[in-house]
Amino acid sequence: MDDTKGPQAHRPPTSAAAGVLRQLGTERAEALLDVLCAEAADDGLYVLDADLRSLRFDSSDPATPAPADTGEGVSLEAGLSLPHVQRALRTSLATGEPVRDLRCPVNAAHGEQRKRRRVLSLSAHPLRDRGRQPLGLAVTVTDITARERAEKRLELLERADSVIGRSLDVFSTAQELAESAVPGLADAAAVDVLDTVLHGDAPAPGPLLDPVTVRRAGFATAGPAGRGGVHEVGCVRVMRQGRPYAYVLADLTPRVVNDLGGDDSAAWLSHDPDRATLFRSTGVHSLLVVPLAARGVVLGLAAFYRAGESEPFDDADADVAAELATRAALCLDNARLYTRERTLARIAQRELLPRRMPATRAVETAYTYLPVAAGGAWLDVIPLSGARVALVAGDVRGSGLRAATAMGQVRTAVHAFAAMDLEPVELLTRLHELTAGIAMEKGPAQFPAQVDGSAPHDREMNDDALASCLYVVYDPVTLQCEAVSAGHPPPVVTPPQTAPYLLDLAPGPALGRGAASYRSTTVELPTDSVLALFNDGLVRGTARDDDRLPLLMHHLARAWERPLRQLCDTLVTTVLPDGPDDDALLLLARTQALGPHDLGCWTLPHDPRSASRARRLVAGRLAEWGLDDVIPGAELIVSELVTNAVRYAEGTIGLRLIRDDALTCEVTDSSSAVPHLRLADESDEGGRGLYLVGTLARRWGTRHSARGKTIWAELPHP
């Protein structure tokens, strides 16, 4: 029976090696083995027995084992001593499954003082006999330290790109740079920026040779290198010549200083004993300093430190640090430019806002204004005719110069319309039309509030208003308060002995949006009532997820008996304990009343003789007040106004005399026609009445009401 034709199970086992021997022949197979052994001696091919002992032999003497060394002072035994490597190799022996690309971090001897860490890639293939019993392992070892470091540096730069520059704040950007470098690049990192950068300014282009003042803006540490730092964040110091930090600012070239305890570093560290003591106590041995420069402007520097068992810095680390600093410097320069624009916006904002609120007898006021975002929030107290006063609060969405200048335009328009004695509804209607015209002329950039980029005059805009305004008029004679809103929060009212409440005010559209449709609300306020006008920045801020209005109303309780200035500060501190994140304003006004002793009110018939009666009534009341010096002028003004009312109107005539900061004479009739001042010729028989009024009065004007019109004239007190 031919055994070669029997069942497969009875055939002697064969192997790939046997097939190679048959195909190549003995001589060629020996030559191939010589080549493999020679390559193994250079590239890291090892044979381990079943006990994981190296069987690699020296080619010169096959009987003498050669030390298993991968080069760079890294031994195979160092890798085999790692627990996870031994577990993987023993599992491969037991299962017959190969091990591929097992990474082994090991320490290599580097000089006599410090060890340089290397990374090996280990792959193992089980060796078995014909009976499938384990004989050992064929192990290949490759030094992938350079590749590993390159991957980590790339990861560090990618992570830094996603972290640095998330805000337009110099301190935040500097801190992000420091934290991005720790621990991937250094054990500690410090970022110093020029002190002028924090104000939005920058030195002249080019390197800095003179002693430079810098401020610590960011610091991060992953170990003892940061304990007990000499310079805390916010500290100011001078970079003097003779130190690596000053050299970097002078020539904008990175510096690597290793072995900080050596003689080369002793010279400059001897002039900085605090830093030398810190280096010794924390084990800092390596320093890397890189400049922060962007668009030809030097902004500061970044210093990286390694301590303890960490490797010293090398040229590759310097390249990574320089790349990191270049990317961060652009973000820092953007933050600087933003700081400059915000500073200019704050200056413009301050110049466009009132320096102090006018004092009136109608209301006592106190306010707090926190322009943290340099935006378009504003408030006003505007004296009106007839001892009335207008309280205004407004807000233009956005921040920066555009918002500040837009606020100045809207605020100026409010003052102009208020000087025309317009009714609150008409005033906001005209303001709405003016704002829409400005927005249409300037485009969306003039009112930068729209997140979606829609045009200001588009009816389908998002919920954020272009500009809002609350206009409140209080009359201390009638105690009437009339309010109208254009997309602005209504005021909180706190009458004496009554709980605060939000004024039931139907808000109209924001200024410049949609069609102007406004309605006013009129309430009677007792004396000593407190009105609180505010904006969204006080009660909601930018997050718009925390409504602080109930807290504001709660602390307004018993406002009538508390000093207004103290109450205003207390409210802002309570509502914003951590400070605002957007422009916040609060205006408090305590109402007052003008009593009968400050008023003179009469009703005159539609009769030519009413002019003489008006003169007698005014003269008598002024004599009672001790204002004899203004009687002649007041008589002439009243006589002219009453005569015009008799001539051009119908029905009774109202006459009112108000003693306030100025003496006001008012004549009310049923005609809605507005008188115009003109200069009469010598031959004209009339037309000199209003000229006479304008000459004698400090100012005069006309306001309309449901009954008709009121012509008023103010005379200064003697």
Salt bridges, closest charged atoms under 4 A:
ASP49 OD2 - ARG53 NE 2.87
ASP51 OD2 - ARG53 NH2 3.62
GLU72 OE1 - ARG118 NH1 3.92
ASP143 OD2 - ARG118 NH2 2.72
GLU148 OE1 - ARG103 NH1 2.24
GLU151 OE1 - ARG103 NH1 3.70
ASP161 OD2 - ARG327 NH1 2.46
GLU176 OE2 - ARG166 NE 3.79
ASP192 OD1 - ARG216 NE 2.47
ASP192 OD2 - ARG237 NH2 2.64
ASP195 OD1 - ARG215 NE 2.84
ASP201 OD1 - ARG340 NH1 2.93
ASP251 OD2 - ARG255 NH2 2.60
ASP272 OD2 - ARG275 NE 2.94
GLU311 OE1 - ARG116 NH1 3.43
GLU311 OE1 - ARG149 NH2 2.93
ASP314 OD1 - ARG153 NH2 3.73
ASP317 OD1 - ARG153 NH2 3.06
ASP317 OD2 - ARG306 NH1 3.25
GLU323 OE2 - ARG327 NE 2.83
ASP333 OD2 - ARG295 NH1 2.43
ASP333 OD1 - ARG336 NE 2.81
GLU351 OE1 - ARG355 NH2 3.14
GLU364 OE1 - ARG590 NH1 3.19
ASP380 OD2 - ARG411 NE 2.65
ASP380 OD2 - HIS415 NE2 3.14
ASP395 OD2 - ARG397 NH1 3.41
ASP421 OD1 - ARG388 NH2 3.00
GLU426 OE2 - ARG430 NH2 3.00
ASP464 OD1 - ARG544 NE 3.90
ASP536 OD2 - ARG397 NH2 3.26
ASP536 OD2 - ARG544 NH1 3.60
ASP546 OD2 - ARG548 NH1 3.95
GLU561 OE2 - ARG558 NE 2.49
ASP569 OD1 - ARG565 NH2 2.89
ASP598 OD2 - ARG361 NH2 2.72
ASP598 OD2 - HIS597 NE2 3.21
ASP598 OD1 - ARG659 NH2 2.93
ASP607 OD2 - ARG609 NH2 3.07
GLU624 OE1 - ARG621 NE 3.29
ASP660 OD1 - ARG361 NE 3.83
GLU666 OE1 - ARG656 NH2 2.77
GLU666 OE2 - ARG703 NH2 2.95
ASP669 OD1 - LYS709 NZ 2.94
ASP684 OD2 - ARG678 NH1 3.89
GLU714 OE1 - ARG698 NH2 3.26
GLU714 OE1 - ARG699 NE 3.07
